[in-house]
């Protein structure tokens, strides 16, 4: 049981669960961002993975999903790295221009979500180690 609670020798296992939830959150975030195309498939995949993780892993690792939502935001920031405004690229036979947003809000929101998930998980793990372990 200590591997699941994130205490003692299995403490690093708690971070493994956190990373699994991070992937679920990223999958869910991609699903929401791409809802009109392939998003439904990503949302189903995230839901199935969430059910499996809820049955097998520690509940406190669910906060990893919050950090996972940062990954699609970072990708949106990357895609809009040339913005804000119209950005043109040379292609064979001419130019291709697209309208891009400013990447800063995506980057800031992603950084806040990523940090919040990691901090909350670390604090929950620290809190869990200071509580007395019932013997029985």
N, CA, C and O atoms as a GROMACS GRO file, in nm:
protein
  544
    1UNK      N    1   0.081  -0.120   0.000
    1UNK     CA    2   0.000   0.000   0.000
    1UNK      C    3   0.084   0.126   0.000
    1UNK      O    4   0.037   0.230  -0.045
    2UNK      N    5   0.210   0.119   0.050
    2UNK     CA    6   0.291   0.242   0.058
    2UNK      C    7   0.327   0.295  -0.079
    2UNK      O    8   0.350   0.415  -0.094
    3UNK      N    9   0.333   0.209  -0.182
    3UNK     CA   10   0.362   0.256  -0.317
    3UNK      C   11   0.250   0.343  -0.373
    3UNK      O   12   0.273   0.431  -0.455
    4UNK      N   13   0.127   0.316  -0.326
    4UNK     CA   14   0.014   0.393  -0.376
    4UNK      C   15  -0.004   0.523  -0.301
    4UNK      O   16  -0.056   0.620  -0.357
    5UNK      N   17   0.037   0.528  -0.176
    5UNK     CA   18   0.012   0.648  -0.097
    5UNK      C   19   0.117   0.755  -0.119
    5UNK      O   20   0.095   0.870  -0.080
    6UNK      N   21   0.230   0.722  -0.181
    6UNK     CA   22   0.333   0.822  -0.205
    6UNK      C   23   0.422   0.843  -0.084
    6UNK      O   24   0.491   0.945  -0.075
    7UNK      N   25   0.422   0.747   0.012
    7UNK     CA   26   0.501   0.761   0.132
    7UNK      C   27   0.614   0.660   0.130
    7UNK      O   28   0.606   0.557   0.062
    8UNK      N   29   0.720   0.688   0.205
    8UNK     CA   30   0.828   0.594   0.225
    8UNK      C   31   0.901   0.559   0.097
    8UNK      O   32   0.920   0.644   0.011
    9UNK      N   33   0.943   0.430   0.085
    9UNK     CA   34   1.021   0.388  -0.030
    9UNK      C   35   0.948   0.404  -0.163
    9UNK      O   36   1.012   0.424  -0.266
   10UNK      N   37   0.815   0.398  -0.163
   10UNK     CA   38   0.740   0.411  -0.286
   10UNK      C   39   0.700   0.554  -0.317
   10UNK      O   40   0.610   0.578  -0.397
   11UNK      N   41   0.768   0.650  -0.253
   11UNK     CA   42   0.731   0.791  -0.268
   11UNK      C   43   0.739   0.835  -0.414
   11UNK      O   44   0.656   0.914  -0.458
   12UNK      N   45   0.838   0.787  -0.488
   12UNK     CA   46   0.850   0.827  -0.629
   12UNK      C   47   0.734   0.772  -0.712
   12UNK      O   48   0.704   0.825  -0.818
   13UNK      N   49   0.670   0.666  -0.663
   13UNK     CA   50   0.554   0.612  -0.734
   13UNK      C   51   0.443   0.715  -0.738
   13UNK      O   52   0.365   0.718  -0.833
   14UNK      N   53   0.433   0.800  -0.635
   14UNK     CA   54   0.333   0.905  -0.635
   14UNK      C   55   0.353   1.000  -0.751
   14UNK      O   56   0.255   1.048  -0.809
   15UNK      N   57   0.479   1.028  -0.786
   15UNK     CA   58   0.507   1.115  -0.900
   15UNK      C   59   0.476   1.044  -1.031
   15UNK      O   60   0.441   1.108  -1.130
   16UNK      N   61   0.488   0.912  -1.033
   16UNK     CA   62   0.449   0.836  -1.152
   16UNK      C   63   0.299   0.847  -1.177
   16UNK      O   64   0.256   0.864  -1.291
   17UNK      N   65   0.221   0.838  -1.071
   17UNK     CA   66   0.076   0.856  -1.083
   17UNK      C   67   0.044   0.998  -1.128
   17UNK      O   68  -0.045   1.020  -1.210
   18UNK      N   69   0.118   1.094  -1.072
   18UNK     CA   70   0.098   1.234  -1.110
   18UNK      C   71   0.122   1.252  -1.261
   18UNK      O   72   0.044   1.319  -1.329
   19UNK      N   73   0.228   1.192  -1.312
   19UNK     CA   74   0.259   1.203  -1.455
   19UNK      C   75   0.153   1.133  -1.541
   19UNK      O   76   0.121   1.179  -1.650
   20UNK      N   77   0.100   1.023  -1.491
   20UNK     CA   78  -0.008   0.956  -1.565
   20UNK      C   79  -0.130   1.048  -1.574
   20UNK      O   80  -0.193   1.058  -1.679
   21UNK      N   81  -0.162   1.114  -1.464
   21UNK     CA   82  -0.273   1.209  -1.465
   21UNK      C   83  -0.241   1.331  -1.551
   21UNK      O   84  -0.330   1.388  -1.613
   22UNK      N   85  -0.114   1.370  -1.554
   22UNK     CA   86  -0.073   1.482  -1.640
   22UNK      C   87  -0.107   1.449  -1.786
   22UNK      O   88  -0.156   1.535  -1.859
   23UNK      N   89  -0.080   1.326  -1.826
   23UNK     CA   90  -0.113   1.285  -1.964
   23UNK      C   91  -0.263   1.283  -1.988
   23UNK      O   92  -0.309   1.318  -2.096
   24UNK      N   93  -0.340   1.243  -1.887
   24UNK     CA   94  -0.486   1.246  -1.899
   24UNK      C   95  -0.534   1.389  -1.917
   24UNK      O   96  -0.621   1.417  -2.000
   25UNK      N   97  -0.478   1.481  -1.838
   25UNK     CA   98  -0.516   1.622  -1.850
   25UNK      C   99  -0.478   1.679  -1.986
   25UNK      O  100  -0.555   1.755  -2.045
   26UNK      N  101  -0.360   1.643  -2.035
   26UNK     CA  102  -0.318   1.690  -2.167
   26UNK      C  103  -0.411   1.636  -2.276
   26UNK      O  104  -0.448   1.708  -2.368
   27UNK      N  105  -0.447   1.510  -2.264
   27UNK     CA  106  -0.537   1.448  -2.362
   27UNK      C  107  -0.674   1.517  -2.358
   27UNK      O  108  -0.733   1.544  -2.462
   28UNK      N  109  -0.723   1.545  -2.239
   28UNK     CA  110  -0.850   1.614  -2.226
   28UNK      C  111  -0.844   1.756  -2.280
   28UNK      O  112  -0.938   1.803  -2.344
   29UNK      N  113  -0.732   1.825  -2.254
   29UNK     CA  114  -0.716   1.961  -2.306
   29UNK      C  115  -0.709   1.965  -2.457
   29UNK      O  116  -0.767   2.053  -2.520
   30UNK      N  117  -0.639   1.869  -2.515
   30UNK     CA  118  -0.634   1.860  -2.661
   30UNK      C  119  -0.772   1.829  -2.716
   30UNK      O  120  -0.814   1.884  -2.818
   31UNK      N  121  -0.844   1.742  -2.646
   31UNK     CA  122  -0.980   1.709  -2.688
   31UNK      C  123  -1.071   1.830  -2.689
   31UNK      O  124  -1.151   1.847  -2.781
   32UNK      N  125  -1.060   1.914  -2.587
   32UNK     CA  126  -1.142   2.035  -2.583
   32UNK      C  127  -1.100   2.135  -2.689
   32UNK      O  128  -1.184   2.199  -2.752
   33UNK      N  129  -0.969   2.149  -2.710
   33UNK     CA  130  -0.920   2.244  -2.809
   33UNK      C  131  -0.956   2.204  -2.952
   33UNK      O  132  -0.977   2.289  -3.038
   34UNK      N  133  -0.963   2.074  -2.976
   34UNK     CA  134  -0.989   2.024  -3.112
   34UNK      C  135  -1.126   1.957  -3.120
   34UNK      O  136  -1.144   1.862  -3.195
   35UNK      N  137  -1.220   2.006  -3.043
   35UNK     CA  138  -1.352   1.943  -3.032
   35UNK      C  139  -1.422   1.927  -3.166
   35UNK      O  140  -1.494   1.830  -3.188
   36UNK      N  141  -1.401   2.021  -3.256
   36UNK     CA  142  -1.471   2.014  -3.385
   36UNK      C  143  -1.405   1.919  -3.484
   36UNK      O  144  -1.462   1.892  -3.590
   37UNK      N  145  -1.286   1.867  -3.452
   37UNK     CA  146  -1.220   1.774  -3.545
   37UNK      C  147  -1.201   1.640  -3.476
   37UNK      O  148  -1.293   1.558  -3.476
   38UNK      N  149  -1.086   1.615  -3.417
   38UNK     CA  150  -1.057   1.486  -3.354
   38UNK      C  151  -1.074   1.490  -3.203
   38UNK      O  152  -1.037   1.396  -3.133
   39UNK      N  153  -1.129   1.598  -3.152
   39UNK     CA  154  -1.140   1.618  -3.009
   39UNK      C  155  -1.221   1.513  -2.936
   39UNK      O  156  -1.186   1.475  -2.824
   40UNK      N  157  -1.328   1.466  -2.997
   40UNK     CA  158  -1.412   1.366  -2.931
   40UNK      C  159  -1.333   1.240  -2.900
   40UNK      O  160  -1.350   1.181  -2.792
   41UNK      N  161  -1.248   1.198  -2.991
   41UNK     CA  162  -1.166   1.078  -2.968
   41UNK      C  163  -1.071   1.100  -2.850
   41UNK      O  164  -1.052   1.010  -2.769
   42UNK      N  165  -1.011   1.219  -2.841
   42UNK     CA  166  -0.921   1.248  -2.730
   42UNK      C  167  -0.997   1.254  -2.597
   42UNK      O  168  -0.946   1.210  -2.495
   43UNK      N  169  -1.119   1.307  -2.599
   43UNK     CA  170  -1.198   1.314  -2.477
   43UNK      C  171  -1.238   1.175  -2.429
   43UNK      O  172  -1.238   1.148  -2.309
   44UNK      N  173  -1.273   1.087  -2.521
   44UNK     CA  174  -1.306   0.949  -2.484
   44UNK      C  175  -1.183   0.880  -2.427
   44UNK      O  176  -1.192   0.811  -2.325
   45UNK      N  177  -1.070   0.897  -2.491
   45UNK     CA  178  -0.946   0.837  -2.442
   45UNK      C  179  -0.913   0.889  -2.302
   45UNK      O  180  -0.874   0.811  -2.215
   46UNK      N  181  -0.928   1.018  -2.280
   46UNK     CA  182  -0.902   1.077  -2.148
   46UNK      C  183  -0.998   1.022  -2.044
   46UNK      O  184  -0.958   0.994  -1.931
   47UNK      N  185  -1.124   1.006  -2.080
   47UNK     CA  186  -1.223   0.954  -1.985
   47UNK      C  187  -1.194   0.809  -1.947
   47UNK      O  188  -1.203   0.773  -1.830
   48UNK      N  189  -1.158   0.727  -2.044
   48UNK     CA  190  -1.125   0.587  -2.016
   48UNK      C  191  -1.002   0.579  -1.927
   48UNK      O  192  -0.999   0.502  -1.830
   49UNK      N  193  -0.900   0.656  -1.959
   49UNK     CA  194  -0.778   0.656  -1.877
   49UNK      C  195  -0.807   0.707  -1.737
   49UNK      O  196  -0.752   0.655  -1.640
   50UNK      N  197  -0.893   0.807  -1.724
   50UNK     CA  198  -0.927   0.860  -1.592
   50UNK      C  199  -0.997   0.755  -1.507
   50UNK      O  200  -0.968   0.741  -1.388
   51UNK      N  201  -1.088   0.681  -1.567
   51UNK     CA  202  -1.158   0.575  -1.492
   51UNK      C  203  -1.058   0.470  -1.445
   51UNK      O  204  -1.063   0.427  -1.330
   52UNK      N  205  -0.967   0.430  -1.532
   52UNK     CA  206  -0.867   0.330  -1.494
   52UNK      C  207  -0.777   0.382  -1.382
   52UNK      O  208  -0.747   0.309  -1.287
   53UNK      N  209  -0.734   0.508  -1.392
   53UNK     CA  210  -0.647   0.564  -1.289
   53UNK      C  211  -0.720   0.583  -1.157
   53UNK      O  212  -0.661   0.564  -1.051
   54UNK      N  213  -0.846   0.620  -1.162
   54UNK     CA  214  -0.923   0.636  -1.038
   54UNK      C  215  -0.940   0.503  -0.965
   54UNK      O  216  -0.947   0.499  -0.842
   55UNK      N  217  -0.947   0.395  -1.040
   55UNK     CA  218  -0.962   0.263  -0.978
   55UNK      C  219  -0.833   0.209  -0.919
   55UNK      O  220  -0.836   0.133  -0.823
   56UNK      N  221  -0.718   0.248  -0.977
   56UNK     CA  222  -0.593   0.186  -0.934
   56UNK      C  223  -0.498   0.277  -0.858
   56UNK      O  224  -0.419   0.229  -0.778
   57UNK      N  225  -0.504   0.407  -0.881
   57UNK     CA  226  -0.404   0.497  -0.824
   57UNK      C  227  -0.455   0.577  -0.706
   57UNK      O  228  -0.573   0.572  -0.672
   58UNK      N  229  -0.364   0.650  -0.644
   58UNK     CA  230  -0.402   0.736  -0.532
   58UNK      C  231  -0.483   0.856  -0.581
   58UNK      O  232  -0.457   0.911  -0.688
   59UNK      N  233  -0.580   0.895  -0.502
   59UNK     CA  234  -0.669   1.006  -0.540
   59UNK      C  235  -0.595   1.140  -0.546
   59UNK      O  236  -0.631   1.226  -0.626
   60UNK      N  237  -0.494   1.158  -0.463
   60UNK     CA  238  -0.428   1.288  -0.458
   60UNK      C  239  -0.351   1.319  -0.587
   60UNK      O  240  -0.318   1.435  -0.612
   61UNK      N  241  -0.321   1.219  -0.667
   61UNK     CA  242  -0.248   1.239  -0.792
   61UNK      C  243  -0.336   1.299  -0.902
   61UNK      O  244  -0.285   1.338  -1.007
   62UNK      N  245  -0.467   1.307  -0.878
   62UNK     CA  246  -0.559   1.362  -0.978
   62UNK      C  247  -0.520   1.504  -1.014
   62UNK      O  248  -0.551   1.550  -1.124
   63UNK      N  249  -0.454   1.575  -0.926
   63UNK     CA  250  -0.414   1.713  -0.952
   63UNK      C  251  -0.316   1.720  -1.070
   63UNK      O  252  -0.295   1.828  -1.125
   64UNK      N  253  -0.258   1.609  -1.108
   64UNK     CA  254  -0.173   1.605  -1.227
   64UNK      C  255  -0.249   1.644  -1.353
   64UNK      O  256  -0.189   1.695  -1.448
   65UNK      N  257  -0.380   1.620  -1.354
   65UNK     CA  258  -0.461   1.658  -1.470
   65UNK      C  259  -0.462   1.810  -1.488
   65UNK      O  260  -0.471   1.859  -1.601
   66UNK      N  261  -0.453   1.883  -1.379
   66UNK     CA  262  -0.446   2.029  -1.387
   66UNK      C  263  -0.319   2.070  -1.461
   66UNK      O  264  -0.322   2.155  -1.549
   67UNK      N  265  -0.208   2.009  -1.424
   67UNK     CA  266  -0.082   2.038  -1.493
   67UNK      C  267  -0.087   1.994  -1.638
   67UNK      O  268  -0.027   2.058  -1.724
   68UNK      N  269  -0.157   1.886  -1.665
   68UNK     CA  270  -0.168   1.837  -1.802
   68UNK      C  271  -0.240   1.934  -1.894
   68UNK      O  272  -0.212   1.938  -2.014
   69UNK      N  273  -0.332   2.011  -1.839
   69UNK     CA  274  -0.402   2.111  -1.921
   69UNK      C  275  -0.307   2.218  -1.973
   69UNK      O  276  -0.341   2.290  -2.067
   70UNK      N  277  -0.189   2.230  -1.912
   70UNK     CA  278  -0.091   2.330  -1.956
   70UNK      C  279  -0.029   2.292  -2.091
   70UNK      O  280   0.008   2.381  -2.168
   71UNK      N  281  -0.017   2.165  -2.121
   71UNK     CA  282   0.053   2.123  -2.242
   71UNK      C  283  -0.015   2.174  -2.370
   71UNK      O  284   0.055   2.225  -2.458
   72UNK      N  285  -0.148   2.162  -2.384
   72UNK     CA  286  -0.209   2.220  -2.504
   72UNK      C  287  -0.194   2.373  -2.509
   72UNK      O  288  -0.184   2.430  -2.617
   73UNK      N  289  -0.192   2.438  -2.394
   73UNK     CA  290  -0.173   2.584  -2.392
   73UNK      C  291  -0.033   2.620  -2.439
   73UNK      O  292  -0.015   2.717  -2.512
   74UNK      N  293   0.066   2.542  -2.398
   74UNK     CA  294   0.202   2.566  -2.447
   74UNK      C  295   0.210   2.547  -2.598
   74UNK      O  296   0.280   2.621  -2.667
   75UNK      N  297   0.138   2.447  -2.649
   75UNK     CA  298   0.138   2.424  -2.793
   75UNK      C  299   0.072   2.540  -2.867
   75UNK      O  300   0.120   2.582  -2.972
   76UNK      N  301  -0.038   2.593  -2.812
   76UNK     CA  302  -0.102   2.710  -2.873
   76UNK      C  303  -0.009   2.831  -2.870
   76UNK      O  304  -0.005   2.908  -2.966
   77UNK      N  305   0.065   2.847  -2.762
   77UNK     CA  306   0.162   2.957  -2.756
   77UNK      C  307   0.269   2.939  -2.863
   77UNK      O  308   0.310   3.036  -2.927
   78UNK      N  309   0.314   2.816  -2.882
   78UNK     CA  310   0.414   2.788  -2.984
   78UNK      C  311   0.361   2.817  -3.124
   78UNK      O  312   0.430   2.876  -3.207
   79UNK      N  313   0.238   2.775  -3.150
   79UNK     CA  314   0.179   2.799  -3.282
   79UNK      C  315   0.163   2.947  -3.313
   79UNK      O  316   0.169   2.987  -3.429
   80UNK      N  317   0.143   3.028  -3.211
   80UNK     CA  318   0.122   3.172  -3.228
   80UNK      C  319   0.248   3.252  -3.196
   80UNK      O  320   0.238   3.371  -3.166
   81UNK      N  321   0.363   3.190  -3.200
   81UNK     CA  322   0.488   3.255  -3.159
   81UNK      C  323   0.524   3.378  -3.243
   81UNK      O  324   0.600   3.462  -3.196
   82UNK      N  325   0.472   3.390  -3.362
   82UNK     CA  326   0.502   3.504  -3.448
   82UNK      C  327   0.406   3.620  -3.430
   82UNK      O  328   0.426   3.728  -3.484
   83UNK      N  329   0.299   3.596  -3.352
   83UNK     CA  330   0.195   3.697  -3.337
   83UNK      C  331   0.229   3.802  -3.235
   83UNK      O  332   0.335   3.796  -3.173
   84UNK      N  333   0.144   3.898  -3.217
   84UNK     CA  334   0.011   3.908  -3.274
   84UNK      C  335   0.013   3.973  -3.412
   84UNK      O  336   0.106   4.047  -3.447
   85UNK      N  337  -0.090   3.945  -3.488
   85UNK     CA  338  -0.103   4.007  -3.618
   85UNK      C  339  -0.086   3.908  -3.731
   85UNK      O  340  -0.086   3.787  -3.711
   86UNK      N  341  -0.072   3.963  -3.851
   86UNK     CA  342  -0.057   3.881  -3.969
   86UNK      C  343   0.088   3.840  -3.984
   86UNK      O  344   0.178   3.923  -3.981
   87UNK      N  345   0.109   3.710  -4.001
   87UNK     CA  346   0.244   3.655  -4.014
   87UNK      C  347   0.252   3.584  -4.149
   87UNK      O  348   0.170   3.498  -4.180
   88UNK      N  349   0.352   3.622  -4.230
   88UNK     CA  350   0.367   3.565  -4.363
   88UNK      C  351   0.495   3.481  -4.370
   88UNK      O  352   0.598   3.516  -4.312
   89UNK      N  353   0.486   3.371  -4.441
   89UNK     CA  354   0.600   3.282  -4.464
   89UNK      C  355   0.614   3.259  -4.614
   89UNK      O  356   0.515   3.250  -4.686
   90UNK      N  357   0.738   3.249  -4.659
   90UNK     CA  358   0.763   3.221  -4.799
   90UNK      C  359   0.744   3.072  -4.825
   90UNK      O  360   0.800   2.988  -4.754
   91UNK      N  361   0.664   3.042  -4.925
   91UNK     CA  362   0.642   2.904  -4.968
   91UNK      C  363   0.672   2.896  -5.117
   91UNK      O  364   0.686   2.999  -5.183
   92UNK      N  365   0.680   2.777  -5.170
   92UNK     CA  366   0.705   2.760  -5.311
   92UNK      C  367   0.596   2.830  -5.392
   92UNK      O  368   0.478   2.799  -5.378
   93UNK      N  369   0.637   2.924  -5.474
   93UNK     CA  370   0.542   2.995  -5.559
   93UNK      C  371   0.479   3.118  -5.496
   93UNK      O  372   0.384   3.172  -5.551
   94UNK      N  373   0.529   3.164  -5.381
   94UNK     CA  374   0.472   3.286  -5.323
   94UNK      C  375   0.483   3.292  -5.172
   94UNK      O  376   0.582   3.249  -5.113
   95UNK      N  377   0.377   3.346  -5.112
   95UNK     CA  378   0.373   3.362  -4.966
   95UNK      C  379   0.244   3.303  -4.911
   95UNK      O  380   0.142   3.294  -4.980
   96UNK      N  381   0.253   3.263  -4.785
   96UNK     CA  382   0.136   3.216  -4.713
   96UNK      C  383   0.125   3.301  -4.587
   96UNK      O  384   0.219   3.308  -4.508
   97UNK      N  385   0.011   3.366  -4.567
   97UNK     CA  386  -0.008   3.454  -4.452
   97UNK      C  387  -0.121   3.402  -4.364
   97UNK      O  388  -0.224   3.356  -4.413
   98UNK      N  389  -0.100   3.411  -4.235
   98UNK     CA  390  -0.202   3.373  -4.138
   98UNK      C  391  -0.211   3.479  -4.029
   98UNK      O  392  -0.114   3.551  -4.004
   99UNK      N  393  -0.325   3.488  -3.967
   99UNK     CA  394  -0.347   3.578  -3.855
   99UNK      C  395  -0.317   3.501  -3.727
   99UNK      O  396  -0.374   3.394  -3.704
  100UNK      N  397  -0.227   3.554  -3.644
  100UNK     CA  398  -0.191   3.487  -3.520
  100UNK      C  399  -0.224   3.575  -3.400
  100UNK      O  400  -0.222   3.698  -3.408
  101UNK      N  401  -0.253   3.508  -3.289
  101UNK     CA  402  -0.278   3.576  -3.163
  101UNK      C  403  -0.147   3.601  -3.092
  101UNK      O  404  -0.043   3.549  -3.133
  102UNK      N  405  -0.152   3.679  -2.986
  102UNK     CA  406  -0.032   3.696  -2.904
  102UNK      C  407  -0.013   3.569  -2.821
  102UNK      O  408  -0.110   3.519  -2.763
  103UNK      N  409   0.107   3.515  -2.815
  103UNK     CA  410   0.128   3.389  -2.744
  103UNK      C  411   0.135   3.404  -2.592
  103UNK      O  412   0.126   3.305  -2.519
  104UNK      N  413   0.151   3.526  -2.543
  104UNK     CA  414   0.175   3.548  -2.400
  104UNK      C  415   0.062   3.495  -2.312
  104UNK      O  416   0.093   3.427  -2.213
  105UNK      N  417  -0.065   3.521  -2.340
  105UNK     CA  418  -0.169   3.467  -2.251
  105UNK      C  419  -0.169   3.314  -2.243
  105UNK      O  420  -0.191   3.257  -2.136
  106UNK      N  421  -0.145   3.248  -2.356
  106UNK     CA  422  -0.138   3.103  -2.355
  106UNK      C  423  -0.020   3.054  -2.270
  106UNK      O  424  -0.032   2.959  -2.194
  107UNK      N  425   0.093   3.122  -2.286
  107UNK     CA  426   0.212   3.085  -2.211
  107UNK      C  427   0.195   3.106  -2.061
  107UNK      O  428   0.232   3.021  -1.982
  108UNK      N  429   0.139   3.219  -2.023
  108UNK     CA  430   0.120   3.250  -1.881
  108UNK      C  431   0.020   3.152  -1.819
  108UNK      O  432   0.044   3.098  -1.711
  109UNK      N  433  -0.093   3.130  -1.886
  109UNK     CA  434  -0.193   3.037  -1.833
  109UNK      C  435  -0.136   2.896  -1.820
  109UNK      O  436  -0.162   2.827  -1.721
  110UNK      N  437  -0.060   2.853  -1.919
  110UNK     CA  438   0.003   2.722  -1.912
  110UNK      C  439   0.102   2.711  -1.799
  110UNK      O  440   0.105   2.610  -1.728
  111UNK      N  441   0.184   2.814  -1.781
  111UNK     CA  442   0.283   2.813  -1.671
  111UNK      C  443   0.213   2.809  -1.536
  111UNK      O  444   0.257   2.738  -1.446
  112UNK      N  445   0.105   2.884  -1.520
  112UNK     CA  446   0.032   2.884  -1.393
  112UNK      C  447  -0.031   2.748  -1.365
  112UNK      O  448  -0.024   2.699  -1.252
  113UNK      N  449  -0.093   2.687  -1.465
  113UNK     CA  450  -0.153   2.555  -1.446
  113UNK      C  451  -0.047   2.449  -1.415
  113UNK      O  452  -0.066   2.366  -1.326
  114UNK      N  453   0.063   2.453  -1.488
  114UNK     CA  454   0.170   2.356  -1.465
  114UNK      C  455   0.226   2.369  -1.324
  114UNK      O  456   0.241   2.270  -1.252
  115UNK      N  457   0.256   2.491  -1.284
  115UNK     CA  458   0.312   2.515  -1.151
  115UNK      C  459   0.212   2.480  -1.042
  115UNK      O  460   0.249   2.419  -0.941
  116UNK      N  461   0.086   2.516  -1.060
  116UNK     CA  462  -0.015   2.488  -0.958
  116UNK      C  463  -0.028   2.338  -0.933
  116UNK      O  464  -0.032   2.294  -0.818
  117UNK      N  465  -0.032   2.260  -1.040
  117UNK     CA  466  -0.043   2.116  -1.023
  117UNK      C  467   0.076   2.057  -0.950
  117UNK      O  468   0.060   1.975  -0.860
  118UNK      N  469   0.197   2.098  -0.989
  118UNK     CA  470   0.317   2.046  -0.924
  118UNK      C  471   0.323   2.087  -0.778
  118UNK      O  472   0.356   2.005  -0.692
  119UNK      N  473   0.292   2.212  -0.748
  119UNK     CA  474   0.299   2.260  -0.610
  119UNK      C  475   0.196   2.189  -0.522
  119UNK      O  476   0.228   2.145  -0.412
  120UNK      N  477   0.073   2.178  -0.571
  120UNK     CA  478  -0.032   2.112  -0.492
  120UNK      C  479   0.004   1.966  -0.468
  120UNK      O  480  -0.016   1.915  -0.357
  121UNK      N  481   0.056   1.898  -0.569
  121UNK     CA  482   0.093   1.757  -0.552
  121UNK      C  483   0.208   1.743  -0.451
  121UNK      O  484   0.206   1.655  -0.366
  122UNK      N  485   0.307   1.830  -0.462
  122UNK     CA  486   0.420   1.823  -0.368
  122UNK      C  487   0.374   1.852  -0.226
  122UNK      O  488   0.418   1.785  -0.132
  123UNK      N  489   0.286   1.951  -0.210
  123UNK     CA  490   0.238   1.983  -0.075
  123UNK      C  491   0.152   1.870  -0.018
  123UNK      O  492   0.160   1.840   0.101
  124UNK      N  493   0.071   1.807  -0.103
  124UNK     CA  494  -0.011   1.695  -0.057
  124UNK      C  495   0.078   1.578  -0.016
  124UNK      O  496   0.049   1.510   0.082
  125UNK      N  497   0.186   1.556  -0.090
  125UNK     CA  498   0.280   1.449  -0.054
  125UNK      C  499   0.351   1.478   0.076
  125UNK      O  500   0.371   1.388   0.157
  126UNK      N  501   0.390   1.601   0.096
  126UNK     CA  502   0.458   1.641   0.220
  126UNK      C  503   0.361   1.629   0.337
  126UNK      O  504   0.398   1.582   0.444
  127UNK      N  505   0.237   1.673   0.316
  127UNK     CA  506   0.136   1.664   0.421
  127UNK      C  507   0.108   1.519   0.456
  127UNK      O  508   0.090   1.485   0.573
  128UNK      N  509   0.105   1.434   0.355
  128UNK     CA  510   0.079   1.292   0.377
  128UNK      C  511   0.190   1.224   0.455
  128UNK      O  512   0.162   1.129   0.530
  129UNK      N  513   0.314   1.270   0.442
  129UNK     CA  514   0.424   1.208   0.515
  129UNK      C  515   0.428   1.251   0.661
  129UNK      O  516   0.482   1.178   0.744
  130UNK      N  517   0.373   1.368   0.694
  130UNK     CA  518   0.378   1.414   0.832
  130UNK      C  519   0.262   1.358   0.915
  130UNK      O  520   0.268   1.362   1.038
  131UNK      N  521   0.158   1.308   0.850
  131UNK     CA  522   0.048   1.248   0.925
  131UNK      C  523   0.092   1.114   0.981
  131UNK      O  524   0.165   1.040   0.916
  132UNK      N  525   0.048   1.084   1.102
  132UNK     CA  526   0.084   0.954   1.159
  132UNK      C  527   0.020   0.841   1.079
  132UNK      O  528  -0.095   0.851   1.035
  133UNK      N  529   0.096   0.734   1.061
  133UNK     CA  530   0.048   0.619   0.986
  133UNK      C  531  -0.014   0.524   1.086
  133UNK      O  532   0.053   0.479   1.179
  134UNK      N  533  -0.142   0.491   1.069
  134UNK     CA  534  -0.205   0.399   1.164
  134UNK      C  535  -0.143   0.259   1.154
  134UNK      O  536  -0.123   0.207   1.045
  135UNK      N  537  -0.115   0.202   1.266
  135UNK     CA  538  -0.060   0.064   1.273
  135UNK      C  539  -0.174  -0.031   1.305
  135UNK      O  540  -0.260  -0.001   1.389
  136UNK      N  541  -0.174  -0.141   1.239
  136UNK     CA  542  -0.286  -0.229   1.274
  136UNK      C  543  -0.277  -0.356   1.214
  136UNK      O  544  -0.364  -0.440   1.235
   0.00000   0.00000   0.00000
